[in-house]
Amino acid sequence: MAQAKLYPRTALALLTALNLLNYIDRSVLFAVQPLVQSEFHLSNAQIGYLTSAFLGFYMVAAPFTGPLADRYSRKLIIILGAIFWSGLTLLTAVTHTYWELLVRHTLVGIGEATFVTIAPTFVADLFPEEKRGRIFGIFYLAIPVGTAAGYLLGGKLGAHFGWRFPFYIAAVPGFLLALAIFFIPEPERGQYDSLQETPERGTVLGLLHNPAFWTAALGMAAMTFALGGIQVWMPTFLSRARGYTLESANTLFGAIVVVDGILASLAGGWLADYLLPRMKSSYYFVSALSMALGVPFMIVALFFQGPIMLPAIAVAAFLLLLNTSPLNAAIVNSVGAHIRATAIASGIFIYHFLGDVPSPTMMGWVADHHSLQIAFVLPVIAMVISAGILFYGMRFAPAIVVHKESSPAQGHAG
């Protein structure tokens, strides 16, 4: 019994650690961008295109890796993907031109797409449905912690040892974790799922007519639009419009995102799981409510100066990040196990295509023609849209069977 309980936790720990490396590798580049720009004599557009190319190929690769994971060994694909992207990260040592760096970064995006698409389905099959909110809360801690660690790793080591060195440090653990995952048994697909696989839940064509999936996916896309734009432009807004130095603006906002990200990821998953026995739509409800509550705080943060501004930013960011775990759990539970990777892959394409790919550019255009303060109206509108979609999606939430040993509460409410 002890071994049975230990295995899922060990697998979760290893996958979370690999997810952490995934986000460290992305954000290391942000920290060393000035050093890269100086060595290769790059324009701002060229340095920015590195991230755009990464995100574009990452987005396009996801729909191809999802169906593979639904047919073949997820563990094998995760291992090969981790070795692939870790090897490419290590090859930074022989990257001596901008175009070599661009190709390397693009291929890393393809490699990481395999993990981000497949790992959540692996995690979902390790634990019962009613625990997935809090479990994803742990798994997605990698986003704020990994992003912060990448900034710290790149900022500290890059300044002393050159911009390539931090990538070596980020690459080596990837090989070790890939080796460790090789010894973890792959869980049976859908072993904890309580719902029958109807055509809507169990087939790729049925996914097109699955409102539980679409409302969660579109709600997350609107959330990603808001979050992507805010992450890119908030430090600049604090610097240009509120008188902070760029260094202090980055430090303040970075600290807010890390602390809020950790607390919100855990709290959102726990709250949604706690409400699930009483409300079958709790994953949608917690996400919708947090988006709606975040709107007035975001407005205060943008249009009110003085001591109230930073607390308003912190509360708005917390509420915006609170739905990360519940929304991912909603996506996973909206479909059957045998098309879950395909559904997540489709979702990744939707989130980025409608979300953080266009939002920074659209906000920049509005800032050029009006002001940066006016540009932040776009994320506020996206938060309202996200809340509306998710409140509407509550009616389509699947009625998950909550096991008595997992929660003393019984029954489901709408």
C-alpha positions in Angstrom: 0.0 0.0 0.0 2.8 2.4 0.9 4.5 1.6 -2.4 1.3 2.2 -4.3 0.9 5.6 -2.7 4.6 6.5 -3.2 4.7 5.8 -7.0 2.2 8.6 -8.1 3.9 11.1 -5.9 7.3 10.2 -7.2 6.1 10.4 -10.8 4.5 13.8 -10.0 7.7 15.1 -8.4 9.8 14.0 -11.5 7.4 15.5 -14.0 7.1 18.7 -12.0 10.9 19.0 -11.9 11.0 18.5 -15.7 8.3 21.1 -16.2 10.4 23.4 -14.0 13.4 23.0 -16.3 11.0 23.6 -19.3 10.2 27.1 -18.0 13.8 27.8 -16.8 15.1 27.2 -20.3 12.6 29.6 -21.7 13.3 32.5 -19.3 17.1 32.2 -19.3 17.1 33.8 -22.7 15.1 36.8 -21.4 17.7 37.4 -18.7 20.7 37.2 -21.1 19.1 39.0 -24.1 21.3 42.2 -23.7 24.4 40.0 -23.8 23.3 38.1 -26.9 22.2 41.3 -28.6 25.6 42.9 -27.9 27.7 39.9 -29.2 25.7 39.4 -32.4 24.9 43.1 -32.9 21.2 42.5 -33.2 18.3 44.8 -33.5 15.4 44.8 -31.0 13.2 43.1 -33.6 15.8 40.3 -34.2 16.1 39.6 -30.5 12.3 39.7 -30.1 11.9 37.3 -33.0 13.8 34.6 -31.1 10.8 34.3 -28.7 8.2 34.7 -31.4 9.8 31.9 -33.4 10.0 29.7 -30.3 6.3 30.3 -29.5 5.1 29.9 -33.1 6.8 26.5 -33.6 5.8 25.4 -30.1 2.2 26.3 -31.0 2.3 24.5 -34.3 4.1 21.4 -33.1 1.6 20.7 -30.3 -1.3 19.5 -32.5 1.1 16.9 -34.1 2.4 15.5 -30.9 -1.0 15.1 -29.2 -2.3 12.4 -31.5 1.0 10.5 -31.2 0.6 10.4 -27.4 -2.9 9.1 -27.7 -1.6 6.1 -29.8 1.9 5.4 -28.5 3.8 5.3 -25.2 3.5 8.7 -23.5 6.5 8.0 -21.3 8.8 7.2 -24.3 7.7 10.4 -26.0 8.4 12.5 -22.8 11.8 10.9 -22.4 12.8 11.5 -26.1 11.5 15.0 -26.0 13.4 15.9 -22.8 16.6 14.4 -24.3 16.0 16.3 -27.5 15.5 19.8 -26.0 18.2 19.3 -23.3 20.6 18.3 -26.1 19.7 21.4 -28.1 20.1 23.5 -25.0 23.6 22.1 -24.5 24.5 22.8 -28.1 24.4 26.5 -27.2 28.1 25.9 -26.6 28.7 25.8 -30.4 26.2 28.5 -31.3 28.2 31.3 -32.9 25.8 33.2 -35.1 22.3 34.6 -34.8 20.8 32.2 -37.3 22.3 29.2 -35.4 20.7 30.5 -32.2 17.4 31.1 -34.0 17.3 27.5 -35.3 18.3 26.1 -31.9 15.6 28.1 -30.1 13.0 27.0 -32.7 13.8 23.4 -32.3 13.7 23.7 -28.5 10.2 24.9 -28.9 9.3 21.8 -30.8 10.9 19.6 -28.2 9.2 21.3 -25.3 5.8 21.0 -27.0 6.0 17.2 -26.6 6.3 17.5 -22.9 3.7 20.3 -22.3 1.2 18.4 -24.4 1.7 14.9 -23.0 2.8 15.4 -19.3 -0.6 16.6 -18.1 -2.3 13.5 -19.4 0.3 11.4 -17.6 -0.3 13.3 -14.4 -4.1 13.1 -14.8 -4.0 9.3 -14.8 -2.0 9.1 -11.6 -4.7 10.6 -9.4 -8.5 10.5 -9.1 -10.6 13.1 -10.9 -11.6 15.0 -7.8 -7.9 15.6 -6.8 -6.8 16.9 -10.2 -7.2 20.6 -9.3 -4.7 20.5 -6.4 -2.4 18.1 -8.3 -2.2 20.4 -11.3 -1.7 23.2 -8.7 1.6 21.4 -7.8 2.5 20.6 -11.4 2.0 24.2 -12.7 4.1 25.7 -9.8 6.8 25.2 -12.4 5.5 28.3 -14.3 6.2 31.0 -11.7 9.1 29.2 -10.0 10.8 28.1 -13.3 10.4 31.6 -14.8 11.9 33.3 -11.8 14.7 30.7 -11.6 15.6 31.3 -15.2 15.8 35.0 -14.7 18.0 34.5 -11.6 20.2 31.8 -13.3 20.7 33.9 -16.4 21.1 37.2 -14.6 23.7 36.0 -12.1 25.7 33.5 -14.1 25.5 35.3 -17.4 27.1 38.4 -16.0 30.1 36.5 -14.7 30.6 33.6 -17.1 29.0 34.7 -20.3 25.5 34.2 -21.7 26.1 30.6 -22.8 27.0 29.2 -19.4 23.5 29.4 -17.8 22.2 27.2 -20.7 24.7 24.4 -19.7 23.4 24.5 -16.2 19.8 24.3 -17.4 20.5 21.4 -19.8 22.3 18.8 -17.6 19.4 18.1 -15.2 17.1 17.4 -18.2 19.1 14.3 -19.1 19.1 13.0 -15.5 15.3 13.5 -15.1 14.7 11.8 -18.5 16.7 8.8 -17.2 14.7 8.8 -13.9 11.4 8.9 -15.7 12.4 5.8 -17.6 12.0 3.8 -14.4 8.5 5.1 -13.6 5.7 2.8 -14.7 3.3 4.4 -17.2 -0.2 4.6 -15.7 -3.2 3.0 -17.4 -5.1 5.5 -19.5 -8.3 6.6 -17.8 -7.8 4.3 -14.8 -9.5 6.9 -12.5 -12.1 8.3 -14.9 -15.7 7.9 -13.8 -17.5 9.1 -16.9 -18.3 7.1 -19.9 -16.6 8.0 -23.2 -19.4 9.3 -25.3 -18.7 10.4 -28.9 -18.3 14.0 -27.7 -15.8 12.9 -25.0 -14.1 10.0 -26.7 -13.5 10.9 -30.4 -11.5 13.6 -32.2 -14.5 14.5 -34.3 -16.7 14.6 -31.3 -14.3 17.1 -29.8 -15.6 19.7 -32.3 -19.0 19.4 -30.6 -17.9 19.2 -27.0 -19.0 22.4 -25.2 -17.2 21.5 -22.0 -13.9 21.5 -23.9 -14.6 24.6 -26.0 -15.8 26.9 -23.2 -12.8 25.9 -21.1 -10.4 26.4 -24.0 -11.8 29.7 -25.2 -12.0 31.0 -21.6 -8.3 30.1 -21.1 -7.5 31.7 -24.5 -9.0 35.0 -23.3 -7.1 34.6 -19.9 -3.9 34.0 -21.8 -4.5 37.1 -23.9 -4.7 39.2 -20.8 -1.8 37.5 -19.0 0.5 37.5 -22.0 0.0 41.2 -22.6 0.3 42.2 -18.9 3.6 40.2 -18.5 5.2 41.8 -21.5 4.1 45.4 -20.9 3.6 45.9 -17.1 7.3 46.6 -16.3 7.4 49.1 -19.2 4.2 50.7 -17.9 5.5 51.1 -14.4 8.7 52.6 -15.8 7.2 55.0 -18.4 4.0 56.0 -16.8 4.6 55.6 -13.1 8.2 56.8 -12.6 9.9 53.6 -11.6 13.3 52.7 -12.9 13.2 49.8 -15.3 15.3 47.7 -12.9 12.9 48.3 -9.9 9.9 47.8 -12.1 11.1 44.4 -13.2 12.1 43.5 -9.7 8.7 44.6 -8.2 6.6 42.9 -10.9 8.7 39.8 -10.9 8.3 39.4 -7.2 4.6 39.9 -7.5 4.3 37.2 -10.2 6.4 34.7 -8.4 4.6 35.0 -5.0 1.2 35.3 -6.6 1.9 32.4 -8.9 2.8 30.0 -6.2 0.0 30.9 -3.8 -2.6 31.2 -6.6 -1.7 27.9 -8.3 -2.1 26.0 -5.0 -5.1 27.9 -3.7 -7.0 27.7 -7.0 -6.6 23.9 -7.3 -7.5 23.3 -3.7 -10.6 25.5 -3.7 -11.9 24.0 -6.9 -11.4 20.5 -5.6 -13.1 21.5 -2.2 -16.2 22.8 -4.0 -16.4 19.9 -6.5 -18.6 17.6 -4.3 -21.1 20.4 -3.9 -20.8 21.9 -7.4 -19.9 19.8 -10.5 -18.9 23.0 -12.3 -16.5 24.2 -9.6 -13.5 24.2 -12.0 -15.3 26.6 -14.3 -16.9 28.6 -11.4 -13.6 29.3 -9.6 -12.0 30.4 -12.8 -14.8 32.6 -13.9 -15.3 34.2 -10.5 -11.5 35.0 -10.2 -11.5 36.6 -13.6 -14.5 38.7 -12.9 -13.2 39.8 -9.4 -9.8 40.7 -11.0 -11.4 43.3 -13.3 -12.0 46.1 -10.8 -8.6 45.6 -9.2 -7.0 45.8 -12.6 -8.8 49.0 -13.3 -7.6 50.5 -10.0 -4.0 49.4 -10.8 -4.1 51.2 -14.1 -5.9 54.4 -13.4 -5.1 55.1 -9.8 -1.7 56.3 -8.6 -0.2 56.4 -5.2 0.1 53.7 -2.5 -3.0 51.8 -3.7 -1.5 50.9 -7.1 1.0 48.1 -6.2 -1.5 46.3 -3.9 -4.1 46.5 -6.7 -1.6 45.0 -9.2 -0.8 42.2 -6.7 -4.4 41.3 -6.1 -5.3 41.5 -9.8 -2.3 39.2 -10.6 -3.3 36.7 -7.9 -6.9 36.5 -9.2 -5.7 36.2 -12.8 -3.4 33.4 -11.9 -5.9 31.6 -9.6 -7.5 29.9 -12.5 -4.4 28.2 -13.9 -5.0 24.9 -12.0 -8.8 24.7 -12.3 -8.8 25.5 -16.0 -6.3 22.9 -16.8 -8.2 20.4 -14.7 -11.4 21.4 -16.6 -9.7 20.7 -20.0 -8.5 17.3 -18.8 -11.8 16.3 -17.4 -13.8 17.5 -20.4 -12.6 14.6 -22.5 -12.0 10.9 -22.3 -8.5 9.4 -21.7 -8.0 8.2 -25.2 -8.1 11.7 -26.8 -6.8 13.7 -23.9 -3.4 14.5 -25.4 -5.1 15.5 -28.6 -7.5 17.8 -26.7 -4.6 19.4 -24.7 -2.6 19.9 -27.9 -5.6 21.5 -29.6 -6.1 23.7 -26.6 -2.4 24.8 -26.6 -2.8 25.9 -30.2 -6.0 27.8 -29.4 -4.6 29.5 -26.2 -1.5 30.8 -28.0 -3.1 31.6 -31.4 -5.9 33.7 -29.8 -4.0 34.6 -26.6 -0.4 35.6 -26.0 0.7 35.6 -29.6 -1.4 38.5 -30.7 -1.9 40.4 -27.4 1.6 42.0 -26.9 1.6 43.2 -30.5 -2.0 44.6 -30.3 -1.1 46.4 -27.1 2.0 47.8 -28.7 -0.1 49.1 -31.6 -2.6 50.8 -29.3 0.3 52.3 -27.2 1.8 53.7 -30.4 -1.4 55.4 -31.5 -2.8 56.4 -28.1 -1.0 55.5 -24.8 0.3 52.5 -22.9 -2.4 53.1 -20.3 -5.1 52.8 -22.9 -3.5 49.7 -24.3 -4.1 47.9 -20.9 -7.8 48.2 -21.6 -7.4 45.2 -24.0 -6.4 42.8 -21.2 -9.3 44.1 -19.0 -11.7 43.4 -21.8 -10.2 39.9 -22.3 -10.7 39.2 -18.6 -14.4 40.2 -18.9 -14.8 37.9 -22.0 -13.0 35.0 -20.2 -15.3 35.3 -17.2 -18.4 35.4 -19.4 -17.4 32.3 -21.4 -16.5 30.4 -18.2 -19.7 31.3 -16.4 -21.6 30.1 -19.5 -19.5 26.9 -19.6 -20.6 25.9 -16.1 -23.7 24.3 -17.5 -21.6 21.9 -19.6 -19.3 20.7 -16.8 -19.1 16.9 -16.6 -20.7 15.3 -13.4 -17.6 13.7 -11.9 -18.2 11.0 -9.3 -16.4 12.0 -6.1 -15.2 9.0 -4.2 -16.2 8.9 -0.5 -12.7 8.3 0.7 -11.5 11.4 -1.0 -14.2 13.7 0.4 -16.8 13.4 3.1 -19.2 15.6 1.2 -21.7 13.8 -1.0 -23.8 14.7 -4.0 -23.5 17.3 -6.8 -25.0 20.6 -7.4 -25.3 22.3 -10.8 
